[in-house]
Amino acid sequence: MSSKELKRTCCHQKNSKELAIIKRTQQNLQSSKELAVIKRTQETLLSSKELAIIKITQKILLSSKELAVIKRTQENLLSSKELAVIKRTQKNLLSSKELAVIKKTQKNLLSSK
């Protein structure tokens, strides 16, 4: 082998090693890009799941707040109904007392005649 052939062989081997290194580097870069995309996708999916959970939780909280308002309203309505019954009862008691007084007065008037 001549020195020119040796140099060409060495250069060719050197170039092929460099090409192999470049190819591996490109493959590694491609893999790392894919990994980065996968990680971002997972993070996005996670955050979208978290957002869905937050929305569901908000709906549940809203409905539980609405339920609490409904219960308080029912309690208030119940107590207002009870108050109305108490007032009517008081009026009835008052009128029955008045009737009793009127009857006694009438009896007294009759007996005094």
C-alpha positions as CSV (number, residue, x, y, z in Angstrom):
1,M,0.0,0.0,0.0
2,S,1.3,3.4,-0.9
3,S,1.3,6.3,1.5
4,K,-1.5,8.0,-0.5
5,E,-3.6,4.9,-0.2
6,L,-2.9,4.7,3.6
7,K,-3.9,8.4,4.0
8,R,-7.1,7.8,2.0
9,T,-7.9,4.8,4.1
10,C,-7.2,6.7,7.3
11,C,-9.2,9.7,6.1
12,H,-12.0,7.4,5.0
13,Q,-12.0,5.6,8.4
14,K,-11.9,8.9,10.2
15,N,-14.8,10.3,8.1
16,S,-16.8,7.2,8.6
17,K,-16.3,7.4,12.4
18,E,-17.3,11.0,12.4
19,L,-20.3,10.2,10.3
20,A,-21.2,7.4,12.7
21,I,-20.9,9.9,15.6
22,I,-23.0,12.5,13.8
23,K,-25.7,9.9,13.1
24,R,-25.7,8.7,16.7
25,T,-25.9,12.3,17.9
26,Q,-28.8,13.1,15.5
27,Q,-30.6,10.0,16.7
28,N,-30.0,11.0,20.3
29,L,-31.2,14.5,19.6
30,Q,-34.3,13.1,17.8
31,S,-35.0,10.8,20.8
32,S,-34.5,13.6,23.3
33,K,-36.9,15.8,21.2
34,E,-39.4,13.0,21.2
35,L,-39.0,12.5,24.9
36,A,-39.5,16.3,25.4
37,V,-42.6,16.1,23.3
38,I,-43.9,13.1,25.3
39,K,-43.2,14.9,28.6
40,R,-45.0,18.0,27.4
41,T,-47.9,15.9,26.2
42,Q,-48.0,14.1,29.6
43,E,-47.9,17.4,31.4
44,T,-50.6,18.8,29.2
45,L,-52.8,15.7,29.7
46,L,-52.1,15.9,33.4
47,S,-53.1,19.5,33.6
48,S,-56.2,18.9,31.4
49,K,-57.2,16.0,33.8
50,E,-56.5,18.4,36.8
51,L,-58.7,21.1,35.1
52,A,-61.4,18.5,34.5
53,I,-61.2,17.5,38.2
54,I,-61.3,21.2,39.2
55,K,-64.3,21.9,37.1
56,I,-66.2,18.8,38.5
57,T,-65.2,19.9,42.0
58,Q,-66.5,23.4,41.3
59,K,-69.8,22.0,40.0
60,I,-70.1,19.8,43.1
61,L,-69.3,22.7,45.4
62,L,-71.8,24.9,43.5
63,S,-74.5,22.3,43.8
64,S,-73.7,21.7,47.5
65,K,-73.9,25.5,48.0
66,E,-77.2,25.5,46.2
67,L,-78.4,22.7,48.3
68,A,-77.4,24.6,51.4
69,V,-79.3,27.6,50.2
70,I,-82.3,25.5,49.4
71,K,-82.2,23.9,52.9
72,R,-81.9,27.3,54.6
73,T,-84.8,28.6,52.4
74,Q,-86.9,25.6,53.3
75,E,-86.0,26.1,57.0
76,N,-86.9,29.8,56.7
77,L,-90.2,28.9,54.9
78,L,-90.9,26.4,57.6
79,S,-90.3,28.9,60.3
80,S,-92.3,31.5,58.5
81,K,-95.2,29.0,58.2
82,E,-94.8,28.2,61.9
83,L,-94.9,31.9,62.7
84,A,-98.1,32.3,60.6
85,V,-99.6,29.4,62.5
86,I,-98.6,30.8,65.8
87,K,-100.1,34.2,64.9
88,R,-103.3,32.7,63.8
89,T,-103.4,30.6,66.9
90,Q,-102.8,33.7,69.0
91,K,-105.6,35.5,67.2
92,N,-107.9,32.5,67.7
93,L,-106.9,32.3,71.4
94,L,-107.5,36.0,71.7
95,S,-110.9,35.8,70.1
96,S,-111.8,32.8,72.2
97,K,-110.8,34.7,75.3
98,E,-112.8,37.7,74.1
99,L,-115.7,35.3,73.4
100,A,-115.4,33.9,76.9
101,V,-115.4,37.4,78.4
102,I,-118.4,38.3,76.3
103,K,-120.3,35.2,77.4
104,K,-119.5,35.9,81.0
105,T,-120.6,39.5,80.6
106,Q,-123.8,38.4,79.0
107,K,-124.4,35.9,81.8
108,N,-123.7,38.5,84.4
109,L,-126.0,40.9,82.6
110,L,-128.7,38.3,82.4
111,S,-128.4,37.3,86.0
112,S,-128.4,40.9,87.2
113,K,-131.7,41.5,85.4
